[in-house]
């Protein structure tokens, strides 16, 4: 299996509860390496652009409100099978359905405040990394 890169976010509900280190440790313990990281307080325009795929969904307004309610830590993670591995350690979107030991089961508050984001496929990973990072900010 080739080394892959994926895009991850530690969402405002988690940064507000001072969980950046705890969540990053769970990612690192799963074998993922943080090769880029920065803290951003995203604007509504940035949140709407990032989540444009969901713009017609009923939860879109609430999603943008939540994502702009505090700082987010955006990261690039690298490792074997990184995209799938990150999705596994994140757990299901709704924390009530997430498996024991996952980030969302351990830390998420609700489906809207579910602590982390992770790309779901190679195409979205490349697109999401490019949305937040320039090449020189990624140090493998
Ligand atoms: N979301 C929500 N309500 C829903 C579905 C999704 O608030 O009914 C939010 C939630 O924060 C989720 C994000 O929208 O993480 C993106 O949804 P997606 O289905 O892509 O889930 P994910 O890939 O984050 O597990």
Boltz pocket constraint, residues with backbone or C-beta under 6 A from the ligand:
constraints:
  - pocket:
      binder: B
      contacts: [[A, 59], [A, 62], [A, 63], [A, 91], [A, 92], [A, 93], [A, 111], [A, 112], [A, 113], [A, 114], [A, 116], [A, 117], [A, 118], [A, 120]]
      max_distance: 6.0
